[in-house]
Amino acid sequence: MLVMVELIVRKQIKNDGRRNYFGKLPSSDCILLDFIKPWRTFKIIEVK
């Protein structure tokens, strides 16, 4: 499973139709945001 994320919002923003809403990150996984740096790509890989 490969997910491409273009924007991570860490605060509330107005939905102006220019962004795609992907979903919410559970608070238990918010520590992962510390590893995602601006303008860098990353992958979310499902472990089975």
PDB file of N, CA, C, O and CB in Angstrom:
ATOM      1  N   MET A   1       0.849  -1.176   0.000  1.00  0.00           N
ATOM      2  CA  MET A   1       0.000   0.000   0.000  1.00  0.00           C
ATOM      3  C   MET A   1       0.889   1.231   0.000  1.00  0.00           C
ATOM      4  O   MET A   1       1.702   1.401   0.908  1.00  0.00           O
ATOM      5  CB  MET A   1      -0.963   0.003   1.218  1.00  0.00           C
ATOM      6  N   LEU A   2       0.753   2.083  -0.987  1.00  0.00           N
ATOM      7  CA  LEU A   2       1.539   3.307  -1.097  1.00  0.00           C
ATOM      8  C   LEU A   2       0.600   4.492  -1.052  1.00  0.00           C
ATOM      9  O   LEU A   2      -0.367   4.554  -1.811  1.00  0.00           O
ATOM     10  CB  LEU A   2       2.385   3.322  -2.396  1.00  0.00           C
ATOM     11  N   VAL A   3       0.878   5.429  -0.168  1.00  0.00           N
ATOM     12  CA  VAL A   3       0.048   6.616  -0.027  1.00  0.00           C
ATOM     13  C   VAL A   3       0.932   7.828  -0.249  1.00  0.00           C
ATOM     14  O   VAL A   3       1.963   7.970   0.407  1.00  0.00           O
ATOM     15  CB  VAL A   3      -0.649   6.671   1.370  1.00  0.00           C
ATOM     16  N   MET A   4       0.544   8.700  -1.162  1.00  0.00           N
ATOM     17  CA  MET A   4       1.280   9.933  -1.407  1.00  0.00           C
ATOM     18  C   MET A   4       0.562  11.070  -0.693  1.00  0.00           C
ATOM     19  O   MET A   4      -0.632  11.282  -0.905  1.00  0.00           O
ATOM     20  CB  MET A   4       1.412  10.223  -2.936  1.00  0.00           C
ATOM     21  N   VAL A   5       1.268  11.788   0.136  1.00  0.00           N
ATOM     22  CA  VAL A   5       0.679  12.889   0.886  1.00  0.00           C
ATOM     23  C   VAL A   5       1.337  14.174   0.443  1.00  0.00           C
ATOM     24  O   VAL A   5       2.564  14.276   0.418  1.00  0.00           O
ATOM     25  CB  VAL A   5       0.835  12.684   2.415  1.00  0.00           C
ATOM     26  N   GLU A   6       0.525  15.157   0.092  1.00  0.00           N
ATOM     27  CA  GLU A   6       1.057  16.432  -0.369  1.00  0.00           C
ATOM     28  C   GLU A   6       1.090  17.480   0.730  1.00  0.00           C
ATOM     29  O   GLU A   6       1.934  18.376   0.705  1.00  0.00           O
ATOM     30  CB  GLU A   6       0.244  16.939  -1.525  1.00  0.00           C
ATOM     31  N   LEU A   7       0.187  17.381   1.690  1.00  0.00           N
ATOM     32  CA  LEU A   7       0.084  18.420   2.708  1.00  0.00           C
ATOM     33  C   LEU A   7      -0.294  17.789   4.035  1.00  0.00           C
ATOM     34  O   LEU A   7      -1.235  16.999   4.113  1.00  0.00           O
ATOM     35  CB  LEU A   7      -0.947  19.495   2.303  1.00  0.00           C
ATOM     36  N   ILE A   8       0.426  18.135   5.053  1.00  0.00           N
ATOM     37  CA  ILE A   8       0.076  17.709   6.401  1.00  0.00           C
ATOM     38  C   ILE A   8      -0.272  18.965   7.178  1.00  0.00           C
ATOM     39  O   ILE A   8       0.534  19.889   7.291  1.00  0.00           O
ATOM     40  CB  ILE A   8       1.245  16.901   7.089  1.00  0.00           C
ATOM     41  N   VAL A   9      -1.465  18.984   7.703  1.00  0.00           N
ATOM     42  CA  VAL A   9      -1.939  20.154   8.431  1.00  0.00           C
ATOM     43  C   VAL A   9      -1.912  19.836   9.912  1.00  0.00           C
ATOM     44  O   VAL A   9      -2.556  18.893  10.373  1.00  0.00           O
ATOM     45  CB  VAL A   9      -3.368  20.570   7.974  1.00  0.00           C
ATOM     46  N   ARG A  10      -1.170  20.623  10.638  1.00  0.00           N
ATOM     47  CA  ARG A  10      -1.079  20.390  12.077  1.00  0.00           C
ATOM     48  C   ARG A  10      -1.968  21.346  12.850  1.00  0.00           C
ATOM     49  O   ARG A  10      -1.963  21.349  14.081  1.00  0.00           O
ATOM     50  CB  ARG A  10       0.359  20.527  12.547  1.00  0.00           C
ATOM     51  N   LYS A  11      -2.734  22.158  12.129  1.00  0.00           N
ATOM     52  CA  LYS A  11      -3.692  23.049  12.774  1.00  0.00           C
ATOM     53  C   LYS A  11      -4.909  23.176  11.871  1.00  0.00           C
ATOM     54  O   LYS A  11      -4.856  22.819  10.694  1.00  0.00           O
ATOM     55  CB  LYS A  11      -3.061  24.449  13.066  1.00  0.00           C
ATOM     56  N   GLN A  12      -5.987  23.676  12.413  1.00  0.00           N
ATOM     57  CA  GLN A  12      -7.241  23.802  11.688  1.00  0.00           C
ATOM     58  C   GLN A  12      -7.093  24.808  10.540  1.00  0.00           C
ATOM     59  O   GLN A  12      -6.579  25.907  10.749  1.00  0.00           O
ATOM     60  CB  GLN A  12      -8.374  24.231  12.642  1.00  0.00           C
ATOM     61  N   ILE A  13      -7.541  24.441   9.323  1.00  0.00           N
ATOM     62  CA  ILE A  13      -7.549  25.369   8.198  1.00  0.00           C
ATOM     63  C   ILE A  13      -8.918  25.335   7.539  1.00  0.00           C
ATOM     64  O   ILE A  13      -9.657  24.357   7.654  1.00  0.00           O
ATOM     65  CB  ILE A  13      -6.434  25.020   7.175  1.00  0.00           C
ATOM     66  N   LYS A  14      -9.238  26.410   6.852  1.00  0.00           N
ATOM     67  CA  LYS A  14     -10.511  26.514   6.151  1.00  0.00           C
ATOM     68  C   LYS A  14     -10.481  25.623   4.906  1.00  0.00           C
ATOM     69  O   LYS A  14      -9.481  25.592   4.190  1.00  0.00           O
ATOM     70  CB  LYS A  14     -10.811  27.988   5.768  1.00  0.00           C
ATOM     71  N   ASN A  15     -11.565  24.908   4.651  1.00  0.00           N
ATOM     72  CA  ASN A  15     -11.672  24.091   3.443  1.00  0.00           C
ATOM     73  C   ASN A  15     -12.070  25.008   2.291  1.00  0.00           C
ATOM     74  O   ASN A  15     -13.240  25.365   2.147  1.00  0.00           O
ATOM     75  CB  ASN A  15     -12.711  22.922   3.627  1.00  0.00           C
ATOM     76  N   ASP A  16     -11.094  25.385   1.475  1.00  0.00           N
ATOM     77  CA  ASP A  16     -11.354  26.294   0.360  1.00  0.00           C
ATOM     78  C   ASP A  16     -11.436  25.565  -0.976  1.00  0.00           C
ATOM     79  O   ASP A  16     -11.524  26.205  -2.024  1.00  0.00           O
ATOM     80  CB  ASP A  16     -10.274  27.354   0.294  1.00  0.00           C
ATOM     81  N   GLY A  17     -11.408  24.229  -0.952  1.00  0.00           N
ATOM     82  CA  GLY A  17     -11.531  23.459  -2.180  1.00  0.00           C
ATOM     83  C   GLY A  17     -10.227  23.250  -2.928  1.00  0.00           C
ATOM     84  O   GLY A  17     -10.222  22.575  -3.958  1.00  0.00           O
ATOM     85  N   ARG A  18      -9.123  23.802  -2.449  1.00  0.00           N
ATOM     86  CA  ARG A  18      -7.836  23.658  -3.135  1.00  0.00           C
ATOM     87  C   ARG A  18      -7.019  22.484  -2.607  1.00  0.00           C
ATOM     88  O   ARG A  18      -5.979  22.149  -3.173  1.00  0.00           O
ATOM     89  CB  ARG A  18      -7.033  24.932  -2.998  1.00  0.00           C
ATOM     90  N   ARG A  19      -7.478  21.863  -1.534  1.00  0.00           N
ATOM     91  CA  ARG A  19      -6.735  20.755  -0.934  1.00  0.00           C
ATOM     92  C   ARG A  19      -7.622  19.528  -0.872  1.00  0.00           C
ATOM     93  O   ARG A  19      -8.845  19.641  -0.782  1.00  0.00           O
ATOM     94  CB  ARG A  19      -6.223  21.126   0.477  1.00  0.00           C
ATOM     95  N   ASN A  20      -7.009  18.361  -0.921  1.00  0.00           N
ATOM     96  CA  ASN A  20      -7.744  17.106  -0.776  1.00  0.00           C
ATOM     97  C   ASN A  20      -7.622  16.638   0.661  1.00  0.00           C
ATOM     98  O   ASN A  20      -6.525  16.565   1.214  1.00  0.00           O
ATOM     99  CB  ASN A  20      -7.217  16.020  -1.760  1.00  0.00           C
ATOM    100  N   TYR A  21      -8.753  16.325   1.256  1.00  0.00           N
ATOM    101  CA  TYR A  21      -8.766  15.820   2.623  1.00  0.00           C
ATOM    102  C   TYR A  21      -8.531  14.322   2.577  1.00  0.00           C
ATOM    103  O   TYR A  21      -9.285  13.586   1.941  1.00  0.00           O
ATOM    104  CB  TYR A  21     -10.108  16.156   3.345  1.00  0.00           C
ATOM    105  N   PHE A  22      -7.509  13.882   3.236  1.00  0.00           N
ATOM    106  CA  PHE A  22      -7.146  12.458   3.231  1.00  0.00           C
ATOM    107  C   PHE A  22      -7.725  11.735   4.440  1.00  0.00           C
ATOM    108  O   PHE A  22      -8.287  10.649   4.300  1.00  0.00           O
ATOM    109  CB  PHE A  22      -5.623  12.293   3.207  1.00  0.00           C
ATOM    110  N   GLY A  23      -7.597  12.306   5.586  1.00  0.00           N
ATOM    111  CA  GLY A  23      -8.082  11.657   6.799  1.00  0.00           C
ATOM    112  C   GLY A  23      -7.414  12.246   8.021  1.00  0.00           C
ATOM    113  O   GLY A  23      -6.717  13.258   7.938  1.00  0.00           O
ATOM    114  N   LYS A  24      -7.630  11.611   9.147  1.00  0.00           N
ATOM    115  CA  LYS A  24      -7.053  12.073  10.405  1.00  0.00           C
ATOM    116  C   LYS A  24      -6.090  11.028  10.936  1.00  0.00           C
ATOM    117  O   LYS A  24      -6.297   9.825  10.774  1.00  0.00           O
ATOM    118  CB  LYS A  24      -8.157  12.374  11.443  1.00  0.00           C
ATOM    119  N   LEU A  25      -5.055  11.502  11.559  1.00  0.00           N
ATOM    120  CA  LEU A  25      -4.075  10.635  12.195  1.00  0.00           C
ATOM    121  C   LEU A  25      -4.484  10.462  13.654  1.00  0.00           C
ATOM    122  O   LEU A  25      -4.677  11.456  14.354  1.00  0.00           O
ATOM    123  CB  LEU A  25      -2.624  11.221  12.073  1.00  0.00           C
ATOM    124  N   PRO A  26      -4.619   9.232  14.127  1.00  0.00           N
ATOM    125  CA  PRO A  26      -4.979   9.025  15.533  1.00  0.00           C
ATOM    126  C   PRO A  26      -3.950   9.681  16.452  1.00  0.00           C
ATOM    127  O   PRO A  26      -2.761   9.717  16.135  1.00  0.00           O
ATOM    128  CB  PRO A  26      -5.091   7.518  15.847  1.00  0.00           C
ATOM    129  N   SER A  27      -4.407  10.191  17.574  1.00  0.00           N
ATOM    130  CA  SER A  27      -3.491  10.872  18.491  1.00  0.00           C
ATOM    131  C   SER A  27      -2.353   9.960  18.944  1.00  0.00           C
ATOM    132  O   SER A  27      -1.262  10.438  19.256  1.00  0.00           O
ATOM    133  CB  SER A  27      -4.254  11.386  19.706  1.00  0.00           C
ATOM    134  N   SER A  28      -2.597   8.664  18.982  1.00  0.00           N
ATOM    135  CA  SER A  28      -1.534   7.732  19.380  1.00  0.00           C
ATOM    136  C   SER A  28      -0.413   7.654  18.343  1.00  0.00           C
ATOM    137  O   SER A  28       0.693   7.218  18.664  1.00  0.00           O
ATOM    138  CB  SER A  28      -2.118   6.342  19.606  1.00  0.00           C
ATOM    139  N   ASP A  29      -0.684   8.071  17.108  1.00  0.00           N
ATOM    140  CA  ASP A  29       0.319   8.035  16.042  1.00  0.00           C
ATOM    141  C   ASP A  29       0.903   9.407  15.727  1.00  0.00           C
ATOM    142  O   ASP A  29       1.713   9.530  14.807  1.00  0.00           O
ATOM    143  CB  ASP A  29      -0.286   7.451  14.791  1.00  0.00           C
ATOM    144  N   CYS A  30       0.516  10.432  16.461  1.00  0.00           N
ATOM    145  CA  CYS A  30       1.002  11.787  16.171  1.00  0.00           C
ATOM    146  C   CYS A  30       2.510  11.915  16.323  1.00  0.00           C
ATOM    147  O   CYS A  30       3.103  12.833  15.755  1.00  0.00           O
ATOM    148  CB  CYS A  30       0.322  12.784  17.078  1.00  0.00           C
ATOM    149  N   ILE A  31       3.139  11.031  17.066  1.00  0.00           N
ATOM    150  CA  ILE A  31       4.597  11.061  17.202  1.00  0.00           C
ATOM    151  C   ILE A  31       5.270  10.890  15.839  1.00  0.00           C
ATOM    152  O   ILE A  31       6.400  11.339  15.645  1.00  0.00           O
ATOM    153  CB  ILE A  31       5.071   9.961  18.173  1.00  0.00           C
ATOM    154  N   LEU A  32       4.585  10.246  14.900  1.00  0.00           N
ATOM    155  CA  LEU A  32       5.137  10.059  13.556  1.00  0.00           C
ATOM    156  C   LEU A  32       5.364  11.386  12.843  1.00  0.00           C
ATOM    157  O   LEU A  32       6.226  11.470  11.969  1.00  0.00           O
ATOM    158  CB  LEU A  32       4.212   9.184  12.726  1.00  0.00           C
ATOM    159  N   LEU A  33       4.612  12.419  13.194  1.00  0.00           N
ATOM    160  CA  LEU A  33       4.769  13.720  12.540  1.00  0.00           C
ATOM    161  C   LEU A  33       6.153  14.310  12.776  1.00  0.00           C
ATOM    162  O   LEU A  33       6.633  15.097  11.961  1.00  0.00           O
ATOM    163  CB  LEU A  33       3.706  14.689  13.036  1.00  0.00           C
ATOM    164  N   ASP A  34       6.795  13.946  13.867  1.00  0.00           N
ATOM    165  CA  ASP A  34       8.147  14.446  14.144  1.00  0.00           C
ATOM    166  C   ASP A  34       9.161  13.951  13.121  1.00  0.00           C
ATOM    167  O   ASP A  34      10.213  14.567  12.950  1.00  0.00           O
ATOM    168  CB  ASP A  34       8.584  14.028  15.538  1.00  0.00           C
ATOM    169  N   PHE A  35       8.863  12.857  12.446  1.00  0.00           N
ATOM    170  CA  PHE A  35       9.784  12.282  11.468  1.00  0.00           C
ATOM    171  C   PHE A  35       9.526  12.773  10.046  1.00  0.00           C
ATOM    172  O   PHE A  35      10.320  12.496   9.147  1.00  0.00           O
ATOM    173  CB  PHE A  35       9.690  10.780  11.505  1.00  0.00           C
ATOM    174  N   ILE A  36       8.434  13.492   9.831  1.00  0.00           N
ATOM    175  CA  ILE A  36       8.085  13.991   8.503  1.00  0.00           C
ATOM    176  C   ILE A  36       8.542  15.436   8.411  1.00  0.00           C
ATOM    177  O   ILE A  36       8.080  16.287   9.171  1.00  0.00           O
ATOM    178  CB  ILE A  36       6.548  13.866   8.225  1.00  0.00           C
ATOM    179  N   LYS A  37       9.436  15.710   7.495  1.00  0.00           N
ATOM    180  CA  LYS A  37      10.012  17.043   7.355  1.00  0.00           C
ATOM    181  C   LYS A  37       9.367  17.779   6.177  1.00  0.00           C
ATOM    182  O   LYS A  37       8.925  17.145   5.219  1.00  0.00           O
ATOM    183  CB  LYS A  37      11.542  16.955   7.165  1.00  0.00           C
ATOM    184  N   PRO A  38       9.311  19.121   6.246  1.00  0.00           N
ATOM    185  CA  PRO A  38       8.717  19.899   5.143  1.00  0.00           C
ATOM    186  C   PRO A  38       9.411  19.613   3.815  1.00  0.00           C
ATOM    187  O   PRO A  38      10.634  19.496   3.751  1.00  0.00           O
ATOM    188  CB  PRO A  38       8.791  21.400   5.451  1.00  0.00           C
ATOM    189  N   TRP A  39       8.628  19.505   2.782  1.00  0.00           N
ATOM    190  CA  TRP A  39       9.071  19.329   1.394  1.00  0.00           C
ATOM    191  C   TRP A  39       9.774  18.002   1.146  1.00  0.00           C
ATOM    192  O   TRP A  39      10.444  17.851   0.124  1.00  0.00           O
ATOM    193  CB  TRP A  39       9.992  20.451   1.010  1.00  0.00           C
ATOM    194  N   ARG A  40       9.643  17.055   2.034  1.00  0.00           N
ATOM    195  CA  ARG A  40      10.218  15.722   1.851  1.00  0.00           C
ATOM    196  C   ARG A  40       9.096  14.733   1.582  1.00  0.00           C
ATOM    197  O   ARG A  40       7.983  14.896   2.082  1.00  0.00           O
ATOM    198  CB  ARG A  40      11.047  15.290   3.095  1.00  0.00           C
ATOM    199  N   THR A  41       9.387  13.714   0.796  1.00  0.00           N
ATOM    200  CA  THR A  41       8.389  12.677   0.538  1.00  0.00           C
ATOM    201  C   THR A  41       8.529  11.578   1.582  1.00  0.00           C
ATOM    202  O   THR A  41       9.582  11.418   2.200  1.00  0.00           O
ATOM    203  CB  THR A  41       8.541  12.097  -0.897  1.00  0.00           C
ATOM    204  N   PHE A  42       7.458  10.831   1.765  1.00  0.00           N
ATOM    205  CA  PHE A  42       7.485   9.704   2.680  1.00  0.00           C
ATOM    206  C   PHE A  42       6.443   8.689   2.243  1.00  0.00           C
ATOM    207  O   PHE A  42       5.563   8.994   1.438  1.00  0.00           O
ATOM    208  CB  PHE A  42       7.235  10.162   4.137  1.00  0.00           C
ATOM    209  N   LYS A  43       6.547   7.499   2.771  1.00  0.00           N
ATOM    210  CA  LYS A  43       5.607   6.423   2.462  1.00  0.00           C
ATOM    211  C   LYS A  43       4.988   5.913   3.753  1.00  0.00           C
ATOM    212  O   LYS A  43       5.625   5.896   4.805  1.00  0.00           O
ATOM    213  CB  LYS A  43       6.308   5.268   1.696  1.00  0.00           C
ATOM    214  N   ILE A  44       3.746   5.504   3.648  1.00  0.00           N
ATOM    215  CA  ILE A  44       3.096   4.785   4.733  1.00  0.00           C
ATOM    216  C   ILE A  44       2.946   3.357   4.238  1.00  0.00           C
ATOM    217  O   ILE A  44       2.237   3.107   3.263  1.00  0.00           O
ATOM    218  CB  ILE A  44       1.697   5.432   5.139  1.00  0.00           C
ATOM    219  N   ILE A  45       3.603   2.427   4.899  1.00  0.00           N
ATOM    220  CA  ILE A  45       3.620   1.034   4.456  1.00  0.00           C
ATOM    221  C   ILE A  45       2.830   0.189   5.448  1.00  0.00           C
ATOM    222  O   ILE A  45       3.092   0.209   6.650  1.00  0.00           O
ATOM    223  CB  ILE A  45       5.081   0.506   4.318  1.00  0.00           C
ATOM    224  N   GLU A  46       1.871  -0.544   4.931  1.00  0.00           N
ATOM    225  CA  GLU A  46       1.071  -1.424   5.766  1.00  0.00           C
ATOM    226  C   GLU A  46       1.872  -2.687   6.073  1.00  0.00           C
ATOM    227  O   GLU A  46       2.344  -3.364   5.160  1.00  0.00           O
ATOM    228  CB  GLU A  46      -0.275  -1.774   5.076  1.00  0.00           C
ATOM    229  N   VAL A  47       2.024  -2.997   7.345  1.00  0.00           N
ATOM    230  CA  VAL A  47       2.745  -4.190   7.769  1.00  0.00           C
ATOM    231  C   VAL A  47       1.719  -5.262   8.085  1.00  0.00           C
ATOM    232  O   VAL A  47       0.801  -5.053   8.878  1.00  0.00           O
ATOM    233  CB  VAL A  47       3.666  -3.901   9.003  1.00  0.00           C
ATOM    234  N   LYS A  48       1.892  -6.418   7.449  1.00  0.00           N
ATOM    235  CA  LYS A  48       0.925  -7.505   7.658  1.00  0.00           C
ATOM    236  C   LYS A  48       1.495  -8.566   8.549  1.00  0.00           C
ATOM    237  O   LYS A  48       0.824  -9.557   8.836  1.00  0.00           O
ATOM    238  CB  LYS A  48       0.501  -8.121   6.337  1.00  0.00           C
TER     239      LYS A  48
END
